[in-house]
Amino acid sequence: MLQNSTDKFLLIIVCAMLSGCFSSGGMRQDVAAKNDEVAVPASVQRDYQSAIARMDANDDVAAASQFEEFLVSYPGYSAAYVNLAIIYDRQGRSDDAIAMLKSALEVKPNSVQALNRLGLISRQRGQFAEAESAWLAATLADPEYAYSWYNLGVLYDIYLQDLPSALDHYRQYQSVTGSTEQDAVVGRWITDLERRIGTPARAAQAREVQ
Protein backbone atom coordinates (compact mmCIF):
# COMPACT_ATOMS: atom_id res chain seq x y z
CA MET A 1 0.00 0.00 0.00
CA LEU A 2 2.83 2.39 0.84
CA GLN A 3 4.44 1.75 -2.54
CA ASN A 4 1.18 2.52 -4.34
CA SER A 5 0.86 5.83 -2.48
CA THR A 6 4.48 6.71 -3.23
CA ASP A 7 4.07 5.92 -6.92
CA LYS A 8 0.91 8.00 -7.10
CA PHE A 9 2.56 10.96 -5.37
CA LEU A 10 5.48 10.80 -7.81
CA LEU A 11 3.02 10.66 -10.72
CA ILE A 12 1.27 13.76 -9.39
CA ILE A 13 4.57 15.64 -9.21
CA VAL A 14 5.51 14.62 -12.77
CA CYS A 15 2.11 15.81 -14.03
CA ALA A 16 2.70 19.11 -12.27
CA MET A 17 6.04 19.58 -14.02
CA LEU A 18 4.74 18.62 -17.43
CA SER A 19 1.36 20.29 -17.59
CA GLY A 20 1.52 23.30 -15.33
CA CYS A 21 -2.10 22.69 -14.32
CA PHE A 22 -1.27 21.35 -10.87
CA SER A 23 0.29 22.93 -7.83
CA SER A 24 1.01 22.31 -4.19
CA GLY A 25 1.93 18.66 -4.52
CA GLY A 26 -0.74 17.75 -7.04
CA MET A 27 -3.54 20.04 -5.88
CA ARG A 28 -5.56 21.89 -8.50
CA GLN A 29 -6.03 25.61 -8.49
CA ASP A 30 -7.60 28.50 -10.33
CA VAL A 31 -5.13 30.84 -11.98
CA ALA A 32 -7.01 34.11 -11.48
CA ALA A 33 -10.42 35.26 -10.31
CA LYS A 34 -11.82 37.32 -13.16
CA ASN A 35 -15.47 37.95 -12.34
CA ASP A 36 -17.52 39.35 -9.49
CA GLU A 37 -20.99 40.69 -8.83
CA VAL A 38 -19.90 44.24 -8.03
CA ALA A 39 -20.39 46.63 -10.93
CA VAL A 40 -17.46 48.89 -11.75
CA PRO A 41 -17.01 51.51 -14.48
CA ALA A 42 -15.73 50.26 -17.82
CA SER A 43 -12.46 52.14 -17.41
CA VAL A 44 -11.87 50.54 -14.02
CA GLN A 45 -12.74 47.13 -15.41
CA ARG A 46 -10.06 47.64 -18.06
CA ASP A 47 -7.53 48.40 -15.32
CA TYR A 48 -8.62 45.23 -13.52
CA GLN A 49 -8.16 43.15 -16.67
CA SER A 50 -4.75 44.76 -17.11
CA ALA A 51 -3.81 43.59 -13.62
CA ILE A 52 -4.93 40.06 -14.49
CA ALA A 53 -2.82 40.17 -17.67
CA ARG A 54 0.22 41.20 -15.61
CA MET A 55 -0.54 38.44 -13.15
CA ASP A 56 -0.81 35.86 -15.92
CA ALA A 57 2.54 37.11 -17.23
CA ASN A 58 4.05 36.60 -13.74
CA ASP A 59 4.63 40.33 -13.33
CA ASP A 60 3.48 39.96 -9.75
CA VAL A 61 4.86 43.20 -8.32
CA ALA A 62 2.98 45.36 -10.83
CA ALA A 63 -0.15 43.20 -10.64
CA ALA A 64 -0.24 43.35 -6.85
CA SER A 65 0.11 47.12 -6.92
CA GLN A 66 -2.83 47.40 -9.33
CA PHE A 67 -5.05 45.06 -7.29
CA GLU A 68 -4.19 46.88 -4.06
CA GLU A 69 -5.06 50.21 -5.66
CA PHE A 70 -8.27 48.72 -7.07
CA LEU A 71 -9.39 47.54 -3.62
CA VAL A 72 -9.00 51.01 -2.13
CA SER A 73 -11.88 52.14 -4.33
CA TYR A 74 -13.75 48.82 -4.57
CA PRO A 75 -13.31 46.90 -1.28
CA GLY A 76 -16.40 44.83 -2.06
CA TYR A 77 -14.82 43.08 -5.05
CA SER A 78 -13.94 39.66 -3.64
CA ALA A 79 -12.10 38.44 -6.76
CA ALA A 80 -9.42 41.10 -6.28
CA TYR A 81 -8.67 39.75 -2.79
CA VAL A 82 -8.38 36.25 -4.22
CA ASN A 83 -5.94 37.40 -6.89
CA LEU A 84 -3.83 39.23 -4.33
CA ALA A 85 -3.81 36.04 -2.26
CA ILE A 86 -2.57 34.07 -5.26
CA ILE A 87 0.23 36.58 -5.81
CA TYR A 88 1.19 36.72 -2.13
CA ASP A 89 1.21 32.92 -2.01
CA ARG A 90 3.53 32.80 -5.02
CA GLN A 91 5.81 35.25 -3.21
CA GLY A 92 5.92 33.03 -0.13
CA ARG A 93 3.76 35.42 1.91
CA SER A 94 1.28 32.83 3.11
CA ASP A 95 0.10 34.81 6.14
CA ASP A 96 -0.75 37.79 3.92
CA ALA A 97 -2.40 35.46 1.43
CA ILE A 98 -4.64 33.98 4.12
CA ALA A 99 -5.58 37.48 5.30
CA MET A 100 -6.66 38.35 1.76
CA LEU A 101 -8.70 35.16 1.48
CA LYS A 102 -10.46 35.89 4.75
CA SER A 103 -11.32 39.34 3.40
CA ALA A 104 -12.64 37.76 0.22
CA LEU A 105 -14.84 35.40 2.25
CA GLU A 106 -16.15 38.26 4.37
CA VAL A 107 -17.30 39.92 1.16
CA LYS A 108 -18.48 36.70 -0.51
CA PRO A 109 -18.77 33.74 1.89
CA ASN A 110 -19.53 31.29 -0.93
CA SER A 111 -16.48 32.19 -3.06
CA VAL A 112 -15.26 28.78 -4.16
CA GLN A 113 -12.05 30.25 -5.54
CA ALA A 114 -11.23 31.76 -2.14
CA LEU A 115 -12.12 28.53 -0.37
CA ASN A 116 -10.07 26.46 -2.81
CA ARG A 117 -7.03 28.68 -2.39
CA LEU A 118 -7.45 28.61 1.39
CA GLY A 119 -7.42 24.82 1.18
CA LEU A 120 -4.26 24.88 -0.93
CA ILE A 121 -2.35 27.13 1.44
CA SER A 122 -3.56 25.22 4.49
CA ARG A 123 -2.39 21.96 2.92
CA GLN A 124 1.00 23.50 2.12
CA ARG A 125 1.34 24.43 5.79
CA GLY A 126 0.45 20.91 6.92
CA GLN A 127 -2.88 22.11 8.31
CA PHE A 128 -4.90 19.23 6.93
CA ALA A 129 -8.03 19.79 9.03
CA GLU A 130 -8.22 23.41 7.84
CA ALA A 131 -7.68 22.32 4.23
CA GLU A 132 -10.41 19.71 4.52
CA SER A 133 -12.81 22.24 6.04
CA ALA A 134 -12.18 24.78 3.27
CA TRP A 135 -12.68 22.27 0.45
CA LEU A 136 -15.78 20.77 2.06
CA ALA A 137 -17.22 24.29 2.30
CA ALA A 138 -16.45 24.75 -1.41
CA THR A 139 -18.36 21.57 -2.29
CA LEU A 140 -21.37 22.92 -0.41
CA ALA A 141 -21.08 26.38 -1.97
CA ASP A 142 -20.93 24.96 -5.50
CA PRO A 143 -21.24 21.18 -5.97
CA GLU A 144 -20.29 21.64 -9.64
CA TYR A 145 -16.89 23.14 -8.78
CA ALA A 146 -14.63 20.23 -9.71
CA TYR A 147 -11.39 21.46 -8.10
CA SER A 148 -12.71 20.98 -4.57
CA TRP A 149 -13.71 17.35 -5.17
CA TYR A 150 -10.33 16.58 -6.74
CA ASN A 151 -8.32 18.31 -4.02
CA LEU A 152 -10.27 16.52 -1.30
CA GLY A 153 -9.62 13.23 -3.06
CA VAL A 154 -5.87 13.85 -3.12
CA LEU A 155 -5.90 15.04 0.49
CA TYR A 156 -7.68 11.89 1.67
CA ASP A 157 -5.64 9.62 -0.58
CA ILE A 158 -2.07 10.86 -0.17
CA TYR A 159 -2.04 12.85 3.06
CA LEU A 160 -4.72 11.38 5.34
CA GLN A 161 -4.71 7.79 4.04
CA ASP A 162 -8.53 7.69 4.17
CA LEU A 163 -8.95 5.57 1.05
CA PRO A 164 -12.76 5.15 1.11
CA SER A 165 -13.21 8.93 1.32
CA ALA A 166 -10.62 9.44 -1.42
CA LEU A 167 -12.53 7.02 -3.65
CA ASP A 168 -15.82 8.83 -3.01
CA HIS A 169 -14.37 12.22 -3.86
CA TYR A 170 -12.53 11.05 -6.97
CA ARG A 171 -15.80 9.55 -8.19
CA GLN A 172 -17.63 12.80 -7.49
CA TYR A 173 -14.93 14.70 -9.36
CA GLN A 174 -15.42 12.44 -12.38
CA SER A 175 -19.18 12.89 -12.15
CA VAL A 176 -18.87 16.68 -12.10
CA THR A 177 -16.41 16.85 -15.00
CA GLY A 178 -18.74 14.74 -17.15
CA SER A 179 -18.36 11.61 -19.22
CA THR A 180 -16.81 13.42 -22.20
CA GLU A 181 -14.13 15.19 -20.16
CA GLN A 182 -13.26 12.68 -17.48
CA ASP A 183 -9.70 12.63 -16.22
CA ALA A 184 -8.02 9.40 -17.36
CA VAL A 185 -5.42 9.60 -14.58
CA VAL A 186 -8.09 9.95 -11.91
CA GLY A 187 -9.94 7.08 -13.57
CA ARG A 188 -6.91 4.88 -13.00
CA TRP A 189 -6.70 6.02 -9.38
CA ILE A 190 -10.35 5.07 -8.91
CA THR A 191 -9.70 1.62 -10.36
CA ASP A 192 -6.68 1.20 -8.09
CA LEU A 193 -8.62 2.23 -4.98
CA GLU A 194 -11.51 -0.05 -5.86
CA ARG A 195 -9.06 -2.91 -6.12
CA ARG A 196 -7.37 -2.06 -2.85
CA ILE A 197 -10.48 -1.56 -0.70
CA GLY A 198 -12.97 -3.76 -2.57
CA THR A 199 -16.46 -3.13 -3.88
CA PRO A 200 -18.39 0.11 -3.17
CA ALA A 201 -20.35 -1.78 -0.48
CA ARG A 202 -17.13 -2.84 1.24
CA ALA A 203 -15.81 0.71 0.97
CA ALA A 204 -18.88 2.03 2.77
CA GLN A 205 -18.44 -0.64 5.42
CA ALA A 206 -14.81 0.35 5.86
CA ARG A 207 -15.86 3.95 6.54
CA GLU A 208 -18.32 2.82 9.21
CA VAL A 209 -15.72 0.95 11.24
CA GLN A 210 -13.08 3.70 11.16
N, C-alpha and C positions, 0 to 999 in steps of 0.2 A: 504493500500500500504506500509506503514511504517513497519507493522508487517511482510509482505512478505520479505522485504529487510533485516530486522533483522534476520529472520529465515534463509535466504540464506547465510548471512554473517556467522552466527554460524555454518551452515553446512560446509562452506568453511574451517573454522578453524578446525573443527573436522576432515575433510579429511586430512588437513595438518598434524595433530597429528598422524593420523593412518597410512598414506601412505608414508609420507616423500617426496612426489613428488611435493608438493606445498611449497611456501614460501611467505613472505611479504604479509600476509593477503589474501592468496588464489591465488596469482600470480604464474605463472609457469616459471621455469628457467632451463637453461642448468646447468649441474654440472661442466663440464670442457670443455675447447676448446682444441681439440686434434690434429687438422689438420690445415695446412696452405700451401700456395703455395711456400713458400721459401724453397729451398733445403738446407739441412744441412747434414754434414757427419753422417754416421751410428752411430758412437760412441757418437756424440752429441745428436742424436735422442734418443738414449738409456737413456742418462742423462735426457732428456726432459720427456720421459715416466716415469722415476723414480720420477721426480717431481710431475707428475700427480698422481702416485700411493700414494705418501705421502699426496698429497692434498685430494685424495679420502679417505685416512685413518685419515683425520682431523689433520695431523701433519703439521699445517699451517706454523709454524715458519721455519721448514726445507724446506718446499716446496717453500715458498716465497724467501728464500735465493737462492735456485736453479734457480728459474725463473729470479730473479734479475741478477744473474751471467750470465744466458743464454742470456739475453737481452743486456748485455755489448758487446757480440760478434755478436749477431744477432738482431739488433734493428728493422729489417724489418719483424719480425715474430709477426703478430698481435695477434695470439692466446695466446702468452705468456703474453701480456698486459691484455687480458681478464681474464686469470687465476689469475694474480696478483690482478686484480680488485675484483674478487670473494673472494679471501682470505682477502683483505683489508676490504671489506664489512662485511665479517663474524667477523672481529676483531673490527668492529665499526668505521673504518677509512673511512667514506664515501667520504670525500674530496679527499683523496688519491686514492680511487677507481675510482672516476669520472675522475681524472687526467689520470689514466691508460687507461680508456675507450676512452678518447679523443685522446690519443696517438695511441690506436688501430685503431680508425676511421681515423686518419691521414694516417696511413699505408694502411688501407683497408676500404674505406668509406662505402662499402656495407656489412660490417660484421654484420650479423643479431644477432650473439651472443653478440657482443658489444652493439648494439642498444637495444636488449632485456634487458640486464643488466642495461643499462643506464635508461631505462624505469622503471625498478624495484626500483632502488635507488631513482630516482626522485619521484616515488609514495610514497616510504617510508618517504620522506622528505616533503610530502604534496604538491609537485610541479606537480600538475596534468597536466597543459598545457605542461610542458617539457616531462612528461611521455607519454602523447598522441602523441606528435611530434616524439619521439623516436620510438614508436611502429608503427606509421603510416609509418615512413621511413623504418622500417623492412618489412612491408607488401609490399612496393614497391621494396625493394631490392630482396626479395624472397617471392612471393605470396604463395609458398608451405610451408613456415615456420609457423607451426601451433601455436607455443607459442604466436606470436604477435597478432594473431586474438583472441585467448582466453583472453590474458591479456587486450586487448582493450575492449572486451566484459565485463569483470569484472569491469574495470575502469568506463565504461559508466553506467553499471548497479548499482553498489554499491556506487561509489564515486561521480559520476556526475549526477546520476538520469536521464540520457538520454536513456530512455527505447527503443525507436525505433532503435537507433544506437547500443545499446547492443544486441538487437535481430538480427540485420544484422550481427554483428561480430560473435556472437555465431553460426549462420547459416553457415557463411563462415568457421569457425573453423571446424564444422562438415563436411563440404564439403571437406576440405583439408585432414582431417584425414581418410576419406573414409568410405564407408558403412559398411565394415567389422570390423572397429575399432572405431566406433563412441562412444563418451563418453555418457553413459546413464544419468549421472547427468546433463550434459549440455543439453541433450535432454529434460529432465524435466524442466530445466530453460526456454528453448525455448517454450515449451508448456505453461508454466506459463505466459511468456511475451505475447504470442499470445492471451491468454485469457484476459490479463489485458489491452492490447492496441488494440485488435481487429484483423481484417484480415490484410494480408500484404498490401493491398491497403490503409486501414485506417492508418497503420503504416507509410506509405510513406506520406500520407496527414498530419499526425501529425508532421513529420519532417519539412514539408514546412511551417507550421504556427509557428514554434518555433522561 
